[in-house]
Amino acid sequence: METEKQIKIITRADLDENNFYKHSDSLECEEGIEIEAGLSTVKFKQKLISKKYIWAKAGSGIKAGEGIKAGEGIKAGWGIE
């Protein structure tokens, strides 16, 4: 039996006025990370790490001060820094 897919979805509500992830300096998780479309560059002060994948949908990109890692791959509509 297949279990429900585990995904962390980042939305506009998760970002501060400067587009930084506002819940912590880093985001590290076991599940896949998806960034909603149209958020421009989503910023992390330190790290963004997923054991599965990271997907920034169209009109969104990723910037992390200390690095970005994903076990199965990274995709970004506007780029990765």
Secondary structure, DSSP 8 states (H G I E B T S, - for coil): ------EEEE-GGGB-TTSBBSS-S-EEESSEEEE-TT-EEEEESSEEEESS-EEE-TTEEEEESSEEEESS-EEESS-B-
